[in-house]
């Protein structure tokens, strides 16, 4: 049986993905309440746990797909509507 996938929104937001020992600078391609696709360096392998900050809160996720130019994350808990709005509308400059 097919499951409905959460609605995805385009984004150009750049951020740091944090693992236990590394930081990966990536750019979001699209985002939903349950996950996102990104371009940039790819964490080591699917299944690795990562985190990032959105609106001052830590969002925990796991890598579910790795591609040559990016990958995809599944959030541990769905993000809030406000976090989704932030991630889909604003581009953060590298700081």
DSSP file (Angstrom, degrees, kcal/mol; ACC not computed):
  #  RESIDUE AA STRUCTURE BP1 BP2  ACC     N-H-->O    O-->H-N    N-H-->O    O-->H-N    TCO  KAPPA ALPHA  PHI   PSI    X-CA   Y-CA   Z-CA
    1    1 A X              0   0    0      0, 0.0     2,-0.3     0, 0.0     0, 0.0   0.000 360.0 360.0 360.0 134.5    0.0    0.0    0.0
    2    2 A X        -     0   0    0      1,-0.0     2,-0.4     0, 0.0     0, 0.0  -0.578 360.0-144.3 -80.9 138.8    1.3    3.4   -0.9
    3    3 A X        -     0   0    0     -2,-0.3     2,-0.2     1,-0.0    -1,-0.0  -0.806  22.0-111.5 -99.6 144.3    1.7    6.0    1.8
    4    4 A X        -     0   0    0     -2,-0.4     2,-0.3     1,-0.0     3,-0.0  -0.553  32.6-135.5 -69.8 136.0    1.1    9.7    1.1
    5    5 A X        -     0   0    0     -2,-0.2     3,-0.1     1,-0.1    -1,-0.0  -0.738  26.4 -99.9 -93.6 143.0    4.3   11.7    1.3
    6    6 A X        -     0   0    0     -2,-0.3     2,-0.1     1,-0.1    -1,-0.1  -0.276  48.9 -92.9 -58.7 144.4    4.4   15.0    3.2
    7    7 A X        -     0   0    0      1,-0.1    26,-0.4    -3,-0.0     2,-0.3  -0.388  44.7-145.1 -61.8 133.0    4.1   18.0    0.9
    8    8 A X        -     0   0    0     24,-0.1     2,-0.4    -3,-0.1    24,-0.2  -0.787  10.4-160.1-105.9 145.9    7.6   19.3    0.0
    9    9 A X  E     -A   31   0A   0     22,-2.5    22,-2.4    -2,-0.3     2,-0.0  -0.960  22.9-112.9-124.5 139.9    8.6   22.9   -0.5
   10   10 A X  E     +A   30   0A   0     -2,-0.4     2,-0.3    20,-0.2    20,-0.3  -0.324  39.4 177.0 -67.4 155.4   11.7   24.3   -2.4
   11   11 A X        -     0   0    0     18,-1.9    77,-0.1    17,-0.2    78,-0.1  -0.985  35.1-165.8-154.2 157.6   14.4   26.0   -0.4
   12   12 A X        +     0   0    0     -2,-0.3     2,-0.1    78,-0.2    17,-0.1   0.124  46.7 139.0-126.6  15.3   17.8   27.6   -0.8
   13   13 A X        -     0   0    0     74,-0.5    15,-3.1    78,-0.2     2,-0.3  -0.400  39.9-151.2 -68.0 131.4   18.6   27.7    2.9
   14   14 A X  E     +B   27   0A   0     78,-0.5     2,-0.3    13,-0.3    13,-0.2  -0.814  26.0 156.2-102.9 149.0   22.2   26.8    3.8
   15   15 A X  E     -B   26   0A   0     11,-2.5    11,-2.7    -2,-0.3     2,-0.5  -0.949  41.7 -99.1-158.7 172.8   23.1   25.2    7.1
   16   16 A X  E     -B   25   0A   0     -2,-0.3     2,-0.5     9,-0.2    37,-0.3  -0.926  25.3-152.2-105.9 123.7   25.5   23.1    9.0
   17   17 A X  E     -B   24   0A   0      7,-3.3     7,-2.7    -2,-0.5     2,-0.5  -0.844  18.2-151.8 -90.2 129.5   24.7   19.4    9.5
   18   18 A X  E     +BC  23  51A   0     33,-3.2    33,-1.5    -2,-0.5     5,-0.2  -0.885  17.9 177.2-108.4 129.8   26.4   18.2   12.7
   19   19 A X        -     0   0    0      3,-2.8    31,-0.1    -2,-0.5    29,-0.0  -0.564  53.8 -86.1-109.6-175.9   27.5   14.6   13.4
   20   20 A X  S    S+     0   0    0     29,-0.3    30,-0.1    -2,-0.2     3,-0.1   0.805 124.4  11.0 -61.1 -28.4   29.3   13.5   16.6
   21   21 A X  S    S+     0   0    0      1,-0.1     2,-0.3     0, 0.0    -1,-0.2   0.471 121.7  51.7-130.8  -4.7   32.7   14.5   15.1
   22   22 A X        -     0   0    0      2,-0.0    -3,-2.8     0, 0.0     2,-0.4  -0.902  55.7-143.2-137.8 161.7   32.1   16.5   11.9
   23   23 A X  E     -B   18   0A   0     -2,-0.3     2,-0.5    -5,-0.2    -5,-0.2  -0.997  15.3-165.6-124.7 130.6   30.3   19.5   10.4
   24   24 A X  E     -B   17   0A   0     -7,-2.7    -7,-3.3    -2,-0.4     2,-0.6  -0.975  12.6-145.1-118.6 121.4   29.0   19.4    6.9
   25   25 A X  E     +B   16   0A   0     -2,-0.5    16,-0.7    -9,-0.2     2,-0.3  -0.770  35.0 164.5 -84.8 120.8   27.9   22.7    5.1
   26   26 A X  E     -BD  15  40A   0    -11,-2.7   -11,-2.5    -2,-0.6     2,-0.4  -0.841  34.5-132.2-133.0 167.6   24.9   21.9    2.9
   27   27 A X  E     -BD  14  39A   0     12,-2.5    12,-2.8    -2,-0.3   -13,-0.3  -0.993  27.7-122.6-123.6 129.3   22.1   23.7    1.0
   28   28 A X  E     - D   0  38A   0    -15,-3.1    10,-0.3    -2,-0.4   -17,-0.2  -0.497  22.5-175.2 -70.5 133.4   18.5   22.5    1.3
   29   29 A X  E    S-     0   0A   0      8,-3.0   -18,-1.9     1,-0.4     2,-0.3   0.848  72.3 -12.0 -90.5 -49.6   16.9   21.6   -2.0
   30   30 A X  E     -AD  10  37A   0      7,-1.1     7,-2.3   -20,-0.3    -1,-0.4  -0.985  64.8-161.3-150.9 158.4   13.4   20.9   -0.6
   31   31 A X  E     +AD   9  36A   0    -22,-2.4   -22,-2.5    -2,-0.3     2,-0.2  -0.990   8.8 176.7-143.9 146.1   11.9   20.4    2.9
   32   32 A X        -     0   0    0      3,-2.9     3,-0.3    -2,-0.3    47,-0.2  -0.767  51.8 -91.0-132.7-178.3    8.8   19.0    4.5
   33   33 A X  S    S+     0   0    0    -26,-0.4    46,-2.3    -2,-0.2     3,-0.1   0.732 125.8  39.8 -68.2 -19.5    7.7   18.5    8.1
   34   34 A X  S    S-     0   0    0     44,-0.2    41,-2.6     1,-0.2     2,-0.3   0.532 124.9 -26.0-110.2  -8.1    9.3   15.1    8.1
   35   35 A X  E     - E   0  74A   0     -3,-0.3    -3,-2.9    39,-0.3     2,-0.3  -0.991  50.7-132.0 179.2-176.9   12.5   15.5    6.2
   36   36 A X  E     -DE  31  73A   0     37,-1.5    37,-3.0    -2,-0.3     2,-0.4  -0.987  12.1-131.1-154.6 160.4   14.6   17.2    3.6
   37   37 A X  E     -DE  30  72A   0     -7,-2.3    -8,-3.0    -2,-0.3    -7,-1.1  -0.913  31.4-173.5-110.0 144.6   16.9   16.8    0.6
   38   38 A X  E     -DE  28  71A   0     33,-2.7    33,-1.9    -2,-0.4     2,-0.3  -0.929  19.1-141.1-136.6 159.8   20.2   18.6    0.5
   39   39 A X  E     +DE  27  70A   0    -12,-2.8   -12,-2.5    -2,-0.3    31,-0.3  -0.910  60.6  56.1-116.3 151.3   23.1   19.3   -1.9
   40   40 A X  E    S-D   26   0A   0     29,-2.1   -14,-0.2    -2,-0.3    -2,-0.1  -0.819  94.0  -2.0 126.8-167.8   26.7   19.4   -0.8
   41   41 A X        -     0   0    0    -16,-0.7     2,-0.5    -2,-0.3    28,-0.1  -0.245  69.9-132.1 -57.4 143.2   29.1   17.1    1.1
   42   42 A X        -     0   0    0     26,-0.1    -1,-0.1    28,-0.1    24,-0.1  -0.846  14.4-118.7-103.4 129.9   27.4   13.9    2.2
   43   43 A X        -     0   0    0     -2,-0.5    27,-0.1     1,-0.1    -1,-0.0  -0.175  49.0 -85.8 -56.0 164.1   27.8   12.4    5.7
   44   44 A X  S    S-     0   0    0      1,-0.1     2,-0.3    22,-0.0    -1,-0.1   0.768  91.1 -25.4 -50.8 -42.6   29.5    9.0    5.7
   45   45 A X  S >  S-     0   0    0     20,-0.0     3,-1.6    18,-0.0    18,-0.2  -0.992  74.1 -73.0-166.3 160.3   26.6    6.7    5.1
   46   46 A X  T 3  S+     0   0    0     -2,-0.3    18,-0.2     1,-0.2     3,-0.1  -0.346 113.1  38.5 -58.3 144.1   22.8    6.2    5.4
   47   47 A X  T 3  S+     0   0    0     16,-3.5    -1,-0.2     1,-0.4    17,-0.1   0.114  81.1 131.1 100.0 -19.4   21.7    5.6    9.0
   48   48 A X    <   -     0   0    0     -3,-1.6    15,-2.5    15,-0.1    -1,-0.4  -0.420  57.9-124.0 -68.1 140.8   24.1    8.1   10.5
   49   49 A X  E     + F   0  62A   0     13,-0.2   -29,-0.3    -2,-0.1     2,-0.3  -0.695  35.9 172.0 -87.9 137.1   22.5   10.5   13.0
   50   50 A X  E     - F   0  61A   0     11,-2.5    11,-2.7    -2,-0.4     2,-0.3  -0.844  13.4-159.8-134.1 170.7   22.9   14.2   12.3
   51   51 A X  E     +CF  18  60A   0    -33,-1.5   -33,-3.2    -2,-0.3     2,-0.3  -0.975   8.1 178.0-147.7 159.0   21.5   17.4   13.8
   52   52 A X  E     - F   0  59A   0      7,-1.8     7,-3.6    -2,-0.3     2,-0.4  -0.944  29.6-108.3-151.9 170.2   21.0   21.1   12.8
   53   53 A X  E     + F   0  58A   0    -37,-0.3     2,-0.4    -2,-0.3     5,-0.2  -0.893  28.8 175.7-110.4 134.4   19.5   24.2   14.3
   54   54 A X  E >  S- F   0  57A   0      3,-2.6     3,-1.6    -2,-0.4    29,-0.1  -0.976  76.6 -12.4-136.2 121.2   16.3   25.8   13.1
   55   55 A X  T 3  S-     0   0    0     -2,-0.4     3,-0.1     1,-0.3    -1,-0.1   0.871 128.9 -55.1  55.8  40.7   14.9   28.8   15.0
   56   56 A X  T 3  S+     0   0    0      1,-0.2     2,-0.4     0, 0.0    -1,-0.3   0.494 116.2 111.0  76.8   3.4   17.3   28.2   17.9
   57   57 A X  E <  S-F   54   0A   0     -3,-1.6    -3,-2.6     2,-0.0     2,-0.4  -0.897  70.2-119.1-114.2 142.5   16.1   24.6   18.4
   58   58 A X  E     -F   53   0A   0     -2,-0.4     2,-0.5    -5,-0.2    -5,-0.2  -0.631  24.6-159.5 -78.2 128.4   18.1   21.5   17.7
   59   59 A X  E     -F   52   0A   0     -7,-3.6    -7,-1.8    -2,-0.4     2,-0.4  -0.951   6.7-152.5-109.7 122.6   16.5   19.2   15.1
   60   60 A X  E     +F   51   0A   0     -2,-0.5    16,-3.2    -9,-0.2    17,-0.5  -0.757  24.9 157.8 -97.0 142.2   17.7   15.6   15.1
   61   61 A X  E     -FG  50  75A   0    -11,-2.7   -11,-2.5    -2,-0.4     2,-0.4  -0.908  31.9-129.2-150.3 173.8   17.6   13.5   11.9
   62   62 A X  E     -FG  49  74A   0     12,-2.0    12,-2.3    -2,-0.3     2,-0.4  -0.994  29.6-111.8-132.8 142.5   19.1   10.5   10.3
   63   63 A X  E     + G   0  73A   0    -15,-2.5   -16,-3.5    -2,-0.4    10,-0.2  -0.583  36.3 171.9 -71.1 125.8   20.6   10.2    6.8
   64   64 A X  E     +     0   0A   0      8,-2.6     2,-0.3    -2,-0.4     9,-0.2   0.575  63.4  22.0-111.7 -15.4   18.3    8.0    4.7
   65   65 A X  E     - G   0  72A   0      7,-1.3     7,-2.2   -20,-0.1     2,-0.4  -0.979  57.4-161.9-153.8 139.7   19.9    8.5    1.2
   66   66 A X  E     + G   0  71A   0     -2,-0.3     5,-0.3     5,-0.2     2,-0.3  -0.984  15.0 175.8-121.2 134.4   23.3    9.5   -0.1
   67   67 A X  E >   - G   0  70A   0      3,-3.2     3,-0.8    -2,-0.4   -25,-0.1  -0.751  47.6 -94.6-126.0 174.2   23.8   10.6   -3.7
   68   68 A X  T 3  S+     0   0    0     -2,-0.3   -26,-0.1     1,-0.2     3,-0.1   0.847 123.9  26.7 -60.6 -34.6   26.9   11.9   -5.5
   69   69 A X  T 3  S-     0   0    0    -28,-0.1   -29,-2.1   -31,-0.1     2,-0.3   0.163 132.8 -35.1-117.9  18.3   25.9   15.6   -4.9
   70   70 A X  E <   -EG  39  67A   0     -3,-0.8    -3,-3.2   -31,-0.3     2,-0.3  -0.977  56.2-134.0 164.4-150.4   23.9   15.4   -1.7
   71   71 A X  E     -EG  38  66A   0    -33,-1.9   -33,-2.7    -2,-0.3     2,-0.3  -0.943  19.5 -92.8-176.0-165.8   21.4   13.3    0.2
   72   72 A X  E     -EG  37  65A   0     -7,-2.2    -8,-2.6    -2,-0.3    -7,-1.3  -0.985  22.9-155.7-138.9 147.4   18.2   13.1    2.2
   73   73 A X  E     -EG  36  63A   0    -37,-3.0   -37,-1.5    -2,-0.3     2,-0.5  -0.904   6.7-152.1-120.9 149.0   17.3   13.3    5.9
   74   74 A X  E     -EG  35  62A   0    -12,-2.3   -12,-2.0    -2,-0.3   -39,-0.3  -0.994  27.4-127.5-116.9 124.9   14.4   12.0    7.9
   75   75 A X  E     - G   0  61A   0    -41,-2.6   -14,-0.3    -2,-0.5     3,-0.1  -0.429   6.2-134.6 -73.3 143.6   13.6   14.0   11.0
   76   76 A X  S    S+     0   0    0    -16,-3.2     2,-0.3     1,-0.2   -15,-0.1   0.905  97.1  13.0 -61.1 -42.1   13.4   12.2   14.4
   77   77 A X  S    S-     0   0    0    -17,-0.5    -1,-0.2   -44,-0.0   -17,-0.1  -0.981  99.5 -94.9-131.0 144.4   10.2   14.3   15.1
   78   78 A X        -     0   0    0     -2,-0.3   -44,-0.2    -3,-0.1   -45,-0.1  -0.290  45.4-117.0 -56.3 142.2    8.3   16.4   12.6
   79   79 A X        -     0   0    0    -46,-2.3    -1,-0.1   -47,-0.2   -44,-0.0  -0.394  33.6 -96.8 -77.8 160.7    9.4   20.0   12.6
   80   80 A X     >  -     0   0    0      1,-0.1     4,-2.5    -2,-0.1     5,-0.2  -0.257  30.1-109.8 -73.1 163.6    6.9   22.8   13.6
   81   81 A X  H  > S+     0   0    0      1,-0.2     4,-2.4     2,-0.2     5,-0.2   0.882 120.9  52.3 -59.8 -38.9    5.0   24.8   11.1
   82   82 A X  H  > S+     0   0    0      2,-0.2     4,-2.2     1,-0.2    -1,-0.2   0.909 109.1  48.7 -66.3 -41.9    7.1   27.9   12.0
   83   83 A X  H  > S+     0   0    0      2,-0.2     4,-2.7     1,-0.2     5,-0.2   0.913 111.0  51.1 -63.4 -41.3   10.4   25.9   11.5
   84   84 A X  H  X S+     0   0    0     -4,-2.5     4,-1.9     1,-0.2    -2,-0.2   0.928 109.3  50.1 -60.7 -45.6    9.0   24.7    8.1
   85   85 A X  H  X S+     0   0    0     -4,-2.4     4,-1.1     1,-0.2     5,-0.2   0.905 112.4  48.2 -59.1 -42.1    8.2   28.3    7.1
   86   86 A X  H >X S+     0   0    0     -4,-2.2     4,-1.9     1,-0.2     3,-0.6   0.948 112.5  46.9 -63.8 -49.6   11.6   29.4    8.1
   87   87 A X  H 3< S+     0   0    0     -4,-2.7   -74,-0.5     1,-0.2   -75,-0.2   0.780 115.2  46.1 -66.7 -27.4   13.5   26.7    6.2
   88   88 A X  H 3< S+     0   0    0     -4,-1.9    -1,-0.2    -5,-0.2    -2,-0.2   0.633 120.0  34.9 -92.0 -12.3   11.5   27.1    3.0
   89   89 A X  H << S+     0   0    0     -4,-1.1     2,-0.4    -3,-0.6    -2,-0.2   0.719 102.9  65.0-114.2 -24.3   11.6   30.8    2.7
   90   90 A X     <  -     0   0    0     -4,-1.9     2,-0.6    -5,-0.2   -78,-0.2  -0.806  57.5-150.0-111.3 143.9   14.9   32.2    3.9
   91   91 A X        -     0   0    0     -2,-0.4     2,-0.5   -78,-0.2   -78,-0.2  -0.951  16.7-150.5-106.6 120.3   18.4   31.7    2.7
   92   92 A X        -     0   0    0     -2,-0.6   -78,-0.5   -78,-0.2     2,-0.2  -0.781  13.5-133.8 -90.1 128.7   21.0   31.9    5.4
   93   93 A X        -     0   0    0     -2,-0.5   -80,-0.0     1,-0.1     2,-0.0  -0.550  35.5 -91.1 -77.7 147.0   24.4   33.2    4.3
   94   94 A X              0   0    0     -2,-0.2    -1,-0.1     1,-0.2   -79,-0.0  -0.348 360.0 360.0 -57.2 132.5   27.4   31.3    5.4
   95   95 A X              0   0    0     -3,-0.1    -1,-0.2    -2,-0.0    -2,-0.0   0.385 360.0 360.0-122.6 360.0   28.6   32.8    8.7
